[in-house]
Amino acid sequence: MARYIGPVCKLCRREEEKLFLKGTKCMTPKCPVDKKAYPPGQHGTRRRFKQSEYGIQLRAKQKVRRIYGVLESQFRNYFESAERQKGITSENLLQLLERRLDNIVYRLGFAPSRKSARQLVRHRHFMVNGRLVDIPSYSLKAGDQVKVKDKSKKLEMIHAAMKKIREDKQLPWLELDKAAMVGTLMNIPARADIPLEVNESLIVELYSK
């Protein structure tokens, strides 16, 4: 399975904001975005210039792609699928990304980051509707249940992540039973319910050129 294996903190620095790719480290003083508030590379500290229209669109696309941890070809496939669906393409795109199993595992609080969630899924720690699934990109449907496998319920990474779950921060389109370690995708989220600060219409503009 192809994936990005380089230093993820550089990705946050390139976007000049926290993308929370390393989970708890992003909330500590050790976060490189706080220590080095400029892009990586030898030209990172040079005087900034006004971005072009293309540059703004590219940064929006790269930001979303990096947040969800997908490669360029995968992201393009998601966009083409979103384009074929009825409705608003930009909203369809985010809904497709949110329905990924690794993202749902992260959103439910079973993992500190999407990268950790992807690792847990690949290591066969989760079941979907009673069936073991080890594909991070597996797309869930409304009503699907995600459960921590019985043998994995004592895993320290999962327990540490669940301790940080705040009831008031739970998303309206997800339901979590902490005691049973089971989460349910209640419905496909509307754009207003997806906590993502990005102008996704810029991605549509970029790919429409």
Phi, psi and omega in degrees: 000123180288139179201160177282127182241009179278182180290117186287336180297332177294329179293318178296318181295325179294325178275354178059036174197162180283125176258000178056049181274344181244020174064238187295331181299329181295340182261005182251167177295348180282352182298121181299335179295325178283324184279327182230086185278054177203159183297156179287167178100165184291343180257010185297330183265005182290166181298135184279149176242157180295131181287147175283170178300318178297319180298320179295317179294319180296317180296323178297317180294314181297322180299311181294317181299318182286324178300316182272354174070040179246150179280170186301313182295322177296316182297320179297321178296320177297319180296316180296324176293318179297324180294326182282341181280159174286154178103197183275123185303315183296321179289321177301321181299312180294324179295320178297318180292321180292334183276357175299142181299317181297325179290319179296319177301318179292314181297326179287342179096015179278350181215149182285343180205166178293326178297317177294321179298320179297318179296316180297320178295314180298330180273011171065049180259358185231151177238143176243118182054040177082002181243134180293128179232127180238028179249108183303328183274003180307130185265121181274154176248162178303131180098348180291143179251137176245123184232139174289130180300143184308316181290347183257000186292344179260008181295128186299320182300319181291316180296318180297320180292319183291334178295337183266001180293131176249126184300324183284353180257002181292142183280143185294341182263005176236146176235132184236130170253098185296322182296318181271351184056051180230135177235151181231135172276101186291319179199167177288126186291142171282160182303321182295339182264001179263113182283080182218118181269090179202149175265090186293342178295337177294331179292319178298318179298320181297312183283348180272357182291000000 
